[in-house]
Amino acid sequence: MAVKPQISGNFLLIIAFIIGLFLSSCHVARYVYWNFADINDTEKFPVRVIKKSTNSTPFQRSYKLSEPKFNASFQESDTSSTFTEFLSNHKTVAFLILRNDSLVYEHYFQGFSRASVLPSFSIAKSFVSALVGIAIAEGKIGSIDQPVTDFIPEMRDTGFRKVTIRNLLEMRSGIKFKESYGSPFAEMPKFYYGLNLKKYTLSLKTVTEPGLEYSYQSANTQILAMILERATGKSLAEYMEEKIWMPMGTAYPASWSFDSNKNRETKAFCCINGTAEDFARFGQLFLNKGLVGNDTVVPVNWVNESLTIRNDSHDSQGYPYTFHWRVTEDGDYFAKGVLGQYIYVCPAKRIVIVRFGKKSTDLVWARFFKNLIATL
């Protein structure tokens, strides 16, 4: 009879110590251990807490939340028999539909619930854009045509004298940065897993003239965050809490991840963590032209300017890219994060859709939302 080898407690402690040392040493080790971003990334990094509203305003809920009828046009050759089954089959963990400010559909999957904290990934970029508009309205930033070096003089010698806030918002800055997780030695894994984000950001260089061409690069948003913090004198999380999260009437606290306890640089390009319901409030905020009730949270001129197509910038799926938002030719717009995290807004029908998932699958979710809205 075979005898199972016994693993001593001391051995396990040694292994745990080695893993801890490994993860705290450099971004390459963290990349190898954690690999690609996933739904549990809310727990991987240290965070600053963002307080919920002191006057939370619940969404009105329809007397009976109804499931949309499943339509084969949502996705060709799909074997799902119901709408909810379809969402489950496509690795969704939260799906909400609001119409005319009321919640008409709400469903959670795989043990997630209304109170579950979810990683937004690049949806965070749209929040940063809104904060830029607020800072301009407050006079803390003069205009979007100010150069980066007005706020970050350390970047004068790295080619940023001509790069403006507008260039960063439009992802047309001309910086050298590869938005890929394919190698642990590329820039993106260093930004996501690294322990000294400020150092990495200040070492960036430009390779082409700003304004000439679109290239989606998270580093643009990180530079915007540095500008905001220097212009306002507050951490990005503090400014967001004060200017957006609390005024929106949020029901739950949120958090914003940062690089390390030593450096505490906010991961602005990716890492707001919150509930699906509160992310829906952000879509509702833009649908209502920056207003919560009669109070202006985001200036209406900034909402309009943020969503205006003004050049040939298009994302990898062909959607026009504006000030950290994607828009459609007929006026819809959306914020998007990896794994298929979405806040999608249809002004014509006053609909907001929020989808969060463990995976994007092969679905073009923006097209799915468009097909769904046509049936509502």
C-alpha positions as CSV (number, residue, x, y, z in Angstrom):
1,M,0.0,0.0,0.0
2,A,1.4,3.3,-1.1
3,V,2.1,5.9,1.6
4,K,1.3,9.6,0.8
5,P,4.3,11.8,1.5
6,Q,3.6,14.3,4.4
7,I,4.2,17.9,3.8
8,S,5.4,19.6,7.0
9,G,4.0,23.0,8.2
10,N,7.5,24.5,8.1
11,F,7.9,23.5,4.5
12,L,4.6,25.2,3.6
13,L,5.7,28.3,5.4
14,I,8.9,28.4,3.5
15,I,7.0,28.0,0.2
16,A,4.6,30.8,1.2
17,F,7.6,33.0,2.1
18,I,9.3,32.4,-1.2
19,I,6.1,33.1,-3.1
20,G,5.6,36.3,-1.1
21,L,9.2,37.4,-1.8
22,F,8.7,36.5,-5.4
23,L,5.6,38.6,-5.8
24,S,7.0,41.6,-4.1
25,S,10.2,41.7,-6.1
26,C,9.3,42.8,-9.6
27,H,6.6,43.0,-12.2
28,V,8.0,40.0,-14.2
29,A,7.5,37.7,-11.2
30,R,4.0,39.0,-10.6
31,Y,3.2,38.6,-14.4
32,V,4.4,35.0,-14.4
33,Y,2.5,34.1,-11.2
34,W,-0.8,35.9,-11.9
35,N,-0.6,36.0,-15.7
36,F,-3.5,37.7,-17.4
37,A,-6.0,40.0,-15.7
38,D,-9.0,38.3,-14.2
39,I,-12.2,39.0,-12.3
40,N,-10.3,38.6,-8.9
41,D,-7.9,41.5,-9.6
42,T,-9.8,43.5,-7.0
43,E,-7.9,41.5,-4.4
44,K,-4.4,41.5,-5.9
45,F,-3.4,45.1,-5.4
46,P,-3.5,47.6,-2.5
47,V,-6.3,50.1,-2.8
48,R,-7.6,53.5,-1.6
49,V,-11.2,53.3,-0.5
50,I,-13.7,55.6,-2.1
51,K,-16.6,56.4,0.2
52,K,-20.2,55.9,-0.9
53,S,-22.7,58.7,-1.0
54,T,-24.1,59.9,2.3
55,N,-27.4,60.3,0.4
56,S,-27.7,57.3,-1.7
57,T,-30.6,57.4,-4.2
58,P,-31.9,53.9,-5.1
59,F,-32.8,53.2,-8.7
60,Q,-36.5,52.9,-9.3
61,R,-37.3,49.3,-10.1
62,S,-40.0,48.1,-12.3
63,Y,-42.8,46.4,-10.5
64,K,-41.7,43.2,-12.1
65,L,-38.2,43.0,-13.7
66,S,-38.8,41.2,-17.0
67,E,-36.4,39.1,-19.0
68,P,-35.9,40.3,-22.6
69,K,-37.0,37.9,-25.2
70,F,-34.2,36.0,-26.7
71,N,-33.6,36.9,-30.3
72,A,-31.4,34.7,-32.6
73,S,-30.0,37.9,-34.2
74,F,-28.1,38.6,-30.9
75,Q,-25.6,36.0,-31.9
76,E,-25.6,33.7,-34.9
77,S,-25.5,29.9,-34.3
78,D,-26.0,30.3,-30.6
79,T,-27.7,27.4,-28.8
80,S,-29.1,29.3,-25.8
81,S,-32.8,29.1,-25.3
82,T,-33.3,32.2,-23.1
83,F,-31.7,35.6,-22.7
84,T,-30.4,34.8,-19.3
85,E,-29.0,31.4,-20.4
86,F,-27.3,33.3,-23.2
87,L,-25.6,35.7,-20.8
88,S,-24.5,32.8,-18.6
89,N,-23.1,30.9,-21.5
90,H,-21.0,34.0,-22.4
91,K,-19.4,34.2,-19.0
92,T,-21.4,37.1,-17.6
93,V,-21.4,37.8,-13.9
94,A,-23.6,40.9,-13.8
95,F,-26.1,42.4,-16.4
96,L,-28.3,45.4,-15.8
97,I,-30.7,47.4,-18.1
98,L,-32.0,50.8,-17.2
99,R,-34.7,52.6,-19.1
100,N,-36.0,56.1,-18.3
101,D,-34.0,56.0,-15.1
102,S,-35.6,52.8,-13.9
103,L,-34.1,49.3,-13.6
104,V,-35.9,47.0,-15.9
105,Y,-33.6,44.0,-15.8
106,E,-31.0,42.8,-13.3
107,H,-29.3,39.5,-13.1
108,Y,-26.2,38.1,-11.4
109,F,-24.4,34.8,-12.1
110,Q,-21.9,32.4,-10.6
111,G,-22.4,33.6,-7.0
112,F,-22.1,37.3,-7.7
113,S,-24.7,39.7,-6.3
114,R,-25.8,43.3,-6.3
115,A,-23.2,44.0,-3.6
116,S,-20.3,42.2,-5.3
117,V,-17.2,44.4,-6.0
118,L,-16.1,44.1,-9.6
119,P,-13.0,45.3,-11.4
120,S,-13.8,47.9,-14.1
121,F,-10.5,47.6,-16.0
122,S,-10.4,50.3,-18.7
123,I,-13.8,51.6,-17.9
124,A,-11.7,53.6,-15.4
125,K,-10.4,55.7,-18.3
126,S,-13.8,57.3,-18.9
127,F,-13.9,58.4,-15.2
128,V,-10.5,60.0,-15.6
129,S,-11.7,61.8,-18.7
130,A,-14.7,63.2,-16.7
131,L,-12.4,64.3,-13.9
132,V,-10.3,66.3,-16.5
133,G,-13.5,68.1,-17.5
134,I,-14.4,68.9,-13.9
135,A,-10.9,70.2,-13.2
136,I,-11.1,72.5,-16.2
137,A,-14.5,73.8,-15.0
138,E,-12.9,74.5,-11.6
139,G,-10.0,76.4,-13.2
140,K,-7.4,73.9,-11.9
141,I,-6.5,73.1,-15.5
142,G,-6.5,75.9,-18.1
143,S,-7.6,74.0,-21.1
144,I,-7.1,70.7,-22.9
145,D,-4.6,72.3,-25.2
146,Q,-2.1,72.9,-22.4
147,P,1.1,70.8,-22.8
148,V,1.8,68.0,-20.4
149,T,5.0,69.8,-19.3
150,D,3.0,72.6,-17.7
151,F,2.2,70.1,-15.0
152,I,5.0,67.6,-15.3
153,P,8.1,69.5,-16.1
154,E,10.2,66.4,-15.5
155,M,9.0,65.2,-19.0
156,R,10.4,68.2,-20.9
157,D,13.5,66.2,-21.9
158,T,11.6,63.2,-23.1
159,G,9.8,64.8,-26.1
160,F,6.6,65.8,-24.3
161,R,6.9,69.6,-24.8
162,K,4.4,69.3,-27.7
163,V,2.1,66.7,-26.2
164,T,-1.2,68.3,-24.9
165,I,-4.0,67.0,-22.7
166,R,-6.1,66.8,-25.8
167,N,-3.6,64.4,-27.4
168,L,-3.7,62.2,-24.3
169,L,-7.5,62.1,-24.2
170,E,-7.6,61.1,-27.9
171,M,-4.8,58.6,-27.6
172,R,-2.9,60.5,-30.2
173,S,0.2,61.5,-28.2
174,G,2.9,59.7,-30.2
175,I,4.5,58.0,-27.2
176,K,6.4,54.7,-27.4
177,F,4.2,52.2,-25.6
178,K,3.0,48.8,-26.6
179,E,-0.5,47.9,-25.3
180,S,0.1,44.1,-25.1
181,Y,0.4,41.5,-22.4
182,G,2.2,39.1,-24.7
183,S,5.5,39.5,-23.0
184,P,6.3,40.3,-19.4
185,F,9.0,42.7,-20.6
186,A,6.6,44.9,-22.6
187,E,5.4,48.2,-21.2
188,M,1.8,47.2,-20.4
189,P,2.7,44.3,-18.0
190,K,5.1,46.7,-16.3
191,F,2.4,49.3,-15.8
192,Y,-0.2,46.7,-14.6
193,Y,2.0,44.6,-12.4
194,G,4.9,46.9,-11.5
195,L,5.6,48.4,-8.2
196,N,6.8,51.9,-9.2
197,L,4.3,53.3,-11.7
198,K,5.5,56.9,-11.4
199,K,9.0,55.9,-12.4
200,Y,7.7,54.0,-15.4
201,T,5.5,56.9,-16.5
202,L,8.3,59.5,-16.2
203,S,10.6,57.3,-18.3
204,L,8.2,57.3,-21.3
205,K,9.4,58.9,-24.6
206,T,7.7,60.1,-27.7
207,V,8.5,58.6,-31.1
208,T,6.1,60.5,-33.5
209,E,4.6,63.9,-33.7
210,P,1.5,64.2,-31.4
211,G,-1.9,64.5,-33.0
212,L,-1.0,62.6,-36.2
213,E,-2.4,59.1,-35.5
214,Y,-4.4,57.1,-33.0
215,S,-2.8,54.4,-30.9
216,Y,-4.7,53.0,-27.9
217,Q,-2.2,53.2,-25.0
218,S,-3.0,53.1,-21.3
219,A,0.0,55.2,-20.6
220,N,-1.9,58.2,-21.9
221,T,-4.4,57.9,-19.1
222,Q,-1.7,57.4,-16.5
223,I,-0.1,60.7,-17.5
224,L,-3.6,62.4,-17.3
225,A,-3.8,61.1,-13.7
226,M,-0.5,62.7,-12.8
227,I,-1.7,66.0,-14.3
228,L,-4.9,65.8,-12.3
229,E,-3.2,65.0,-9.0
230,R,-0.7,67.9,-9.5
231,A,-3.4,70.3,-10.6
232,T,-5.8,69.5,-7.8
233,G,-3.4,68.6,-5.0
234,K,-5.4,65.5,-4.2
235,S,-5.0,61.8,-5.0
236,L,-7.1,60.6,-7.9
237,A,-9.3,58.5,-5.6
238,E,-9.9,61.5,-3.3
239,Y,-10.9,63.7,-6.2
240,M,-13.1,61.1,-7.7
241,E,-14.8,60.4,-4.4
242,E,-15.5,64.2,-3.9
243,K,-16.5,65.1,-7.5
244,I,-18.2,62.0,-8.9
245,W,-18.7,58.9,-6.7
246,M,-20.5,60.6,-3.8
247,P,-22.4,63.1,-5.9
248,M,-23.8,60.3,-8.1
249,G,-25.7,58.9,-5.1
250,T,-23.8,55.7,-5.0
251,A,-25.1,52.8,-2.8
252,Y,-21.7,51.2,-2.1
253,P,-18.1,52.2,-1.5
254,A,-15.6,51.7,-4.2
255,S,-11.8,51.6,-4.4
256,W,-9.0,52.5,-6.7
257,S,-5.9,50.2,-6.8
258,F,-2.4,51.5,-6.6
259,D,1.0,50.1,-7.5
260,S,2.6,49.4,-4.1
261,N,2.4,50.4,-0.4
262,K,5.8,52.1,-0.9
263,N,4.9,54.3,-3.9
264,R,1.1,54.5,-3.7
265,E,0.7,55.6,-7.3
266,T,-2.9,55.2,-8.5
267,K,-3.4,52.7,-11.4
268,A,-5.5,55.3,-13.2
269,F,-5.8,53.4,-16.5
270,C,-7.6,50.4,-15.2
271,C,-8.5,49.8,-11.6
272,I,-11.6,51.3,-10.2
273,N,-13.4,48.6,-8.3
274,G,-17.2,48.9,-7.6
275,T,-20.6,47.4,-8.0
276,A,-22.4,47.0,-11.3
277,E,-25.3,49.1,-10.0
278,D,-23.0,52.0,-9.1
279,F,-21.2,51.8,-12.5
280,A,-24.6,52.1,-14.1
281,R,-25.0,55.4,-12.3
282,F,-22.0,56.7,-14.2
283,G,-23.8,55.8,-17.5
284,Q,-26.9,57.5,-16.2
285,L,-24.9,60.6,-15.3
286,F,-23.7,61.0,-18.9
287,L,-27.2,60.1,-20.2
288,N,-28.5,63.0,-18.1
289,K,-25.8,65.4,-19.5
290,G,-23.8,65.4,-16.3
291,L,-26.7,66.1,-14.0
292,V,-27.9,64.4,-10.8
293,G,-31.3,65.9,-10.2
294,N,-30.6,69.6,-10.7
295,D,-27.0,69.5,-9.6
296,T,-24.2,69.6,-12.2
297,V,-21.6,66.9,-11.5
298,V,-19.9,66.8,-15.0
299,P,-20.2,70.1,-17.0
300,V,-22.7,69.6,-19.9
301,N,-20.2,71.1,-22.4
302,W,-17.7,68.5,-21.3
303,V,-20.2,65.6,-21.7
304,N,-20.9,66.9,-25.3
305,E,-17.3,67.5,-26.2
306,S,-16.2,64.1,-24.8
307,L,-18.6,62.3,-27.1
308,T,-18.0,64.2,-30.3
309,I,-16.3,62.4,-33.3
310,R,-13.6,64.8,-34.5
311,N,-11.0,62.7,-36.3
312,D,-10.3,59.3,-37.8
313,S,-9.5,57.5,-34.5
314,H,-11.1,54.0,-34.4
315,D,-10.6,51.2,-31.9
316,S,-9.8,47.6,-32.8
317,Q,-13.5,46.8,-33.6
318,G,-13.9,49.9,-35.7
319,Y,-15.7,52.2,-33.3
320,P,-14.8,55.9,-33.2
321,Y,-12.7,56.8,-30.2
322,T,-13.2,60.2,-28.6
323,F,-12.1,61.5,-25.1
324,H,-11.7,58.0,-23.6
325,W,-15.1,56.9,-24.8
326,R,-16.2,54.9,-27.8
327,V,-19.1,56.1,-29.8
328,T,-21.3,54.9,-32.6
329,E,-22.2,56.8,-35.7
330,D,-25.9,57.1,-34.6
331,G,-25.1,58.6,-31.2
332,D,-24.7,55.7,-28.8
333,Y,-21.5,55.5,-26.7
334,F,-19.8,53.2,-24.3
335,A,-17.0,52.7,-21.8
336,K,-15.2,49.4,-22.2
337,G,-12.8,47.2,-20.2
338,V,-11.0,43.9,-20.8
339,L,-13.1,40.8,-20.0
340,G,-16.1,42.5,-21.6
341,Q,-16.8,45.1,-18.9
342,Y,-19.2,47.7,-20.4
343,I,-21.2,50.7,-19.7
344,Y,-23.3,51.3,-22.8
345,V,-25.6,54.3,-23.3
346,C,-28.3,54.7,-25.9
347,P,-29.7,58.3,-25.6
348,A,-32.4,57.9,-28.2
349,K,-34.2,55.3,-26.1
350,R,-32.8,56.5,-22.7
351,I,-31.3,53.1,-22.0
352,V,-28.1,52.2,-20.0
353,I,-26.7,48.7,-20.2
354,V,-24.0,47.4,-17.8
355,R,-22.3,44.1,-18.4
356,F,-19.5,42.7,-16.4
357,G,-17.9,39.3,-17.0
358,K,-15.2,36.8,-16.4
359,K,-14.5,36.8,-20.1
360,S,-15.4,38.7,-23.2
361,T,-15.8,35.5,-25.3
362,D,-15.9,36.0,-29.1
363,L,-18.9,38.3,-28.9
364,V,-18.8,41.9,-30.1
365,W,-20.8,43.1,-27.1
366,A,-21.5,46.6,-28.5
367,R,-23.2,45.0,-31.5
368,F,-25.1,42.7,-29.1
369,F,-26.3,45.7,-27.1
370,K,-27.4,47.4,-30.3
371,N,-29.5,44.4,-31.4
372,L,-30.9,44.0,-27.9
373,I,-32.0,47.7,-27.7
374,A,-33.8,47.3,-31.0
375,T,-36.1,44.8,-29.3
376,L,-36.9,46.8,-26.2
